[in-house]
Amino acid sequence: MNDFLWQAFVTLLVVIDPFAVVPVYIGLTHKKSPDKRRRIAQKSCFIGLVLLLAFAFLGDQLLNALNISEPAFRIAGGFLLLLASIEMVMGKTVGLRASTGDEEAEKHEDVSVFPLAIPLLAGPGALTSIVILMRQAQARSFLTSLAVSLLAVLVLGITYISFRLSDRIMKVLGLTGTNVLTRVFGIILAALAIQNMITGVIAVLRAV
């Protein structure tokens, strides 16, 4: 059981990758106030955790009922990531900004939901992984299933701490440094998005 739980923890840590998401978080929030950034960190991690736990216990039935395959999940997630990466590189919102004033535009730019919670924290890889892990855990015991869900809580806790520590990184880099990093990591995120879509397409072709 210990070996399985360790494997589950490493799997969730790698697929969610809290430390790799930090540059994206910095790029999307560096112009916001510290209080706003804290609330974004809390909200994105909470939503990500809720989605992970929901898929842990209901995801298997949901995907089967809707007849949604893992490759389709990956392609959709990759497309959403690509939109987020374009916004980071170009420094503008892609099709999300309203034209009815700053307050309304702010509502449409809730980065805590998209792209942080979905699809960066609770993306196709993470949701699929936790469904598979829960299948294996349920075959062992209820306590193992509970332990896997607690591991998801732990990984999202690590993610939140990483987000909060990003304040110190921003102070060191300054505005110019964070603007440069935003563009650089936006390009990397675009490559990751394309890779997700390629992986999904290859899986579809192999299944044909």
HELIX and SHEET records of a PDB file:
HELIX    1   1 ASN A    2  ILE A   16  1                                  15    
HELIX    2   2 PRO A   18  THR A   29  1                                  12    
HELIX    3   3 PRO A   34  LEU A   66  1                                  33    
HELIX    4   4 GLU A   70  MET A   90  1                                  21    
HELIX    5   5 ASP A  102  LYS A  107  1                                   6    
HELIX    6   6 SER A  112  LEU A  121  3                                  10    
HELIX    7   7 PRO A  124  GLN A  138  1                                  15    
HELIX    8   8 PHE A  142  ALA A  207  1                                  66    
END                                                                             
